[in-house]
């Protein structure tokens, strides 16, 4: 999740430096923004599994 968050400023800063068109920069930023969604779902499922495995 940290890497997904790091893509946002990295793409916003390095895109114009490398003369990448703004549309492509938005696509790069979307990988970070949309990539975090499956990670959050998996994180929630892992926490659910940990709660189920913990003896009462």
Number of C-alpha atoms within 10 A of each C-alpha: 14 8 10 17 15 12 17 18 12 13 20 15 12 12 17 12 9 8 9 12 10 12 9 12 19 14 12 17 21 16 14 20 15 11 15 17 13 11 13 12 10 12 13 12 12 12 11 11 11 11 11 10 9 7 6 5
